[in-house]
Amino acid sequence: MSPDPNQMDRLSKDNGSFLNGLADASNTALVGYSMGAYGAVITTGGGVTQTAVDYAWGGPHGTLGVHLSGSDSHNALPDPWIKTAVAIRPWGMNYGFWNADTLKGIKIPMLFMAGSQDDVSGYEKGTRAIWQLAGNVDRSLLTFENGNHNSAAPMPAPAEADKADSDLWFNLSEHYSDAVWDTVRMNNIAQHFVTAWLGKYLRDDSAMDVYFDLVPNANDGVWAMNDDGTPKPEHSHWAGFQNRTAKGLRFEQLKAGE
């Protein structure tokens, strides 16, 4: 379950709380991975389709109808305290949980992350499609080329997972790792972009814009620096990445109305 922002607000004002003076619940971001990202899309205004409500294997007895696009219950869901969201490989689009009309309900800027070979949430018909169709807000998409569903993995595998399961026939650590991308590197890249994104949308820090003013394909970036460390006119290497380290990534942006 997500933290209750009202409780977070109360604790931030409680002299006896560990959160005293540390949290501003009225200026909040939502971050989710896989099914958590599915929840982020719904919470930011992306109500589900009638098809999703009617799935026999979905919410029992039509209970998902509480999030049906256009319903009173779902229209009341978006929280004005949540200013932006990061959705890492949201599940559901590849099963028709949203469409072009329902995704127009998203009300706040969003950053999406995905692997181009995601075989769980889908890419072209999954995360990328959500990013393209959420046309009423500014939104960006970070793609890990050739990455699967664990791209931008939010945590390393616990030691207990490093064992072969005789029933599943694979090492349980594969729930956390990717065949192409190193987990630590994925986490560092995700942290870089999330930090800059939250700086931009929660702190209104225009200094973060440089980290999003990028050539879309990282492989096309050119490293060209003067001896004094200042960039030459032809320098287009991704900001925040050391020379030769911005590889295998794409960063694309769409504005509201696009």
Secondary structure, DSSP 8 states (H G I E B T S, - for coil): ----HHHHHHHHT-TTSTTTTT--TTSEEEEEETHHHHHHHHHTT--B-HHHHH-TTSSGGGGGGGGBTT-HHHHT---TTEEEEEEES-SSGGGTS--TTGGGG--S-EEEEEETT-SSS-IIIIIHHHHHH-TTS-EEEEEETT--TTTT-SS---GGG-SEETTTTEEGGGGT--SSS-HHHHHHHHHHHHHHHHHHHHS--GGGGGGT---SBGGG----B-TTS-B-TT--S-TT--TT---SEEEEEE-TT-
